[in-house]
Amino acid sequence: MIYDYLIVGAGIGGLSAGLNLAFNKKKTLILEKNSLPGGLVSTFKRGRFEFDTSIYTLYDYGDDVHVGNLQELLNKFKIDLDTKVIPFNIRLTTPNNNLVIRGEINDFLLELERLNEGSMLPLKEFMKITKEIHEAKNLLLTNSKINYDKYPNFYKYLDYDAKSGLRALKVPEDAINLFGFYWLELGSPLNKLSFIDFADFMYKLIFKKETILLNKNLDFTLKLTNRYQELGGRIYFNSHVISITKEKNYYLLKTSDNQEHKAKHLIFDVSKRYVYTNLLPGTKEINELENARSLSPNGVVVYLGLNRSASELGLKNYKYYSFSTLNSENNTKYMTSLNHDTFSAYVPNVVNPNASPKNTTILILKQTYFDEVFNTLNLNNYAKTKEEIAKNLIANFENTFKIDISEYIEEIEVATPVTFVRYTNSVNGSLYGYMAKGYDNPINRILSYPDEEQSDFTFVGAYSLFGSHVDNAFYSGYYLTEQLLKKKEN
């Protein structure tokens, strides 16, 4: 059989692409090298604990009242998730700050006004602008013309970085740094992050709220996979693509289990660098394009199963952040060393009591590195290095937040950039795909896509147009297959 489309990788972008193609009656095959779907969105067991590897929050999903774009697309494919909208529940600390953020956005703004007089009004104006920018971006995705008179701020701030845009709105400097602490989850410091991207992200956060899955990551990805199969799509697991050759009217893919598959069009839910280095070497033009982009940082994630409840341990917040400094561009300089003071932590039990067995807690610690610091290590001593990083990160959490956890650790698993490379073929273990910074941001990628597009290849996921997070990965698969389908119709 020659498939209409063959997708390499069953990450969220690959599953989204498969869903839309199968929904449109196209002969579609997904090849996934691992035994489970989802890529970095997965679940693993250690003892009596089930750890989610990511998706601690869904953005742009919303609830029955504030329906996000992600929820609308999943509804289209008849995929229903068990979710819960949560308010802010964050503890943030620096050498000079110790801030607890609870409640809705207005509670956060009131706290910022208390700490930095003059913050409230410009940030309220920013909130209005986020809605305008989000609407304009959605129009761009439907190939609609964006009317300047209706969306002037979209054009005004198109070439601003996040920090410059907030400064232009007269937000006090200290308030910018506090308000913009989410840069750590976006993978780009505020002076590199596009204002449009930051505003769109904050719109989702403010108006669609943060949404958590009440089931495990694997339940979510299996729902996507099962629905894809119900629509007629095929998927083969443990099927690692090792070579691709161009035949007369199709591409021939060979896998590590000695199988061969044929397809007219290929979709990759892995990085361009991996594909053009390992599967299609010698494609000079594409390598030049890919090398012009910047990889996001990599990092280490420590998964802890604790044998006490969150309340017994004194873990009262869903998210914890520790920054060396709130100035994001200075902070990234400190994050080029192996042991630094910037990290984040998540306690799913605080918002979902069923996240782990009764009277236990899951705590997830993450430390991010810029400038490929992990690649400079001598990995001949990998096991010892990994153990030392985890030990230091646990001690750092305990010392920073004055919460004892070491003696209650029942299970521990440590994932490093080496882990992520092995499991997902990500470049250097990058956690967020390509950084969205400067002119290389999703808006400009969308505008330039027709010129960059390859006739027979499409890339989806975090290394595609929109960047990281589940919503963006899903949009990439849906949006780009929509473009392919329209092209075929014409």
Number of C-alpha atoms within 10 A of each C-alpha: 7 17 17 17 24 27 27 24 30 31 29 31 33 31 30 29 33 35 29 25 26 22 17 13 13 18 18 25 26 25 24 25 22 17 9 19 25 24 25 19 21 21 17 13 11 14 9 12 20 17 23 22 20 17 17 19 18 22 26 27 28 26 16 8 7 13 15 19 18 19 20 15 17 17 12 12 16 12 15 13 17 11 15 18 16 17 17 20 17 19 20 20 20 16 12 10 13 11 15 15 19 15 12 14 16 12 13 18 20 14 19 23 17 12 13 18 14 15 23 21 15 17 22 13 12 19 16 13 21 26 18 19 24 20 15 23 21 13 14 15 15 11 12 11 9 17 12 12 8 10 15 15 16 23 16 11 19 18 17 20 23 26 22 18 23 23 14 12 13 15 24 19 15 15 22 23 18 18 19 20 18 17 16 20 14 21 27 24 25 27 18 20 24 29 27 27 25 22 25 22 17 22 23 21 20 20 17 21 27 21 21 22 20 18 15 20 22 19 16 21 22 16 15 25 24 15 20 25 17 13 18 20 22 17 22 15 15 14 21 20 22 13 15 20 13 13 11 6 10 18 20 16 22 18 17 13 11 10 11 13 18 23 23 17 19 22 23 26 30 27 22 24 20 14 20 16 13 14 16 15 13 11 11 10 9 15 16 10 12 17 11 10 15 13 23 27 25 28 23 25 25 22 23 25 25 23 20 18 19 21 14 12 16 13 21 17 23 21 21 21 24 23 23 19 19 24 19 22 14 12 18 21 12 19 22 17 16 16 16 18 21 24 23 21 22 20 22 25 22 20 18 16 16 14 22 19 17 11 13 25 30 27 23 24 21 20 24 27 27 21 16 19 16 22 13 9 12 9 13 8 9 13 9 11 14 16 13 13 19 24 13 13 23 18 16 18 21 14 11 15 17 11 13 15 20 13 8 15 16 17 16 17 16 17 16 21 23 21 15 21 15 12 14 22 21 26 23 18 26 26 26 22 25 26 26 28 23 16 16 18 23 22 20 14 17 19 13 12 14 10 9 13 11 11 9 14 14 19 25 35 33 28 28 27 26 25 26 23 22 23 21 23 26 25 25 27 30 22 18 24 22 17 15 16 15 10 9 8 7 6
